[in-house]
Amino acid sequence: MISIETLRRYCKEDTIFITNHARERCRERGITVRDILNAVMTGEIIEDYPDDFPFPTCLLLGKSEKGSIIHLCMSDEGESSKLITAYYPDLEKWENDLKTRKGASK
């Protein structure tokens, strides 16, 4: 299970790497590296995917520099993390808290 403290440590150590896919999606969505770092430092893990391959991943909810809620999908690779994707959550797919998927069992 990935902890937010671990992701914050990676952030402070500058060991969060951005995949090519994430870089392209962030560019399309207007999400900056500073938004990503701020989201990690202000965020919380809302979903955990311990069985993802090749490394466990999680979904984090945090805030951009301007205070907008963003979601980050990140891995924990032992000594570093990769940002897999980042996006602004859609209220058609997420409850008002932006933490719970619509239709998800509570």
Beta strands, then each sheet from edge to edge (+ up, - down):
strand 1: 16-18
strand 2: 44-49
strand 3: 57-63
strand 4: 69-75
strand 5: 81-87
sheet 1: 1+ 5+ 4- 3+ 2-
end
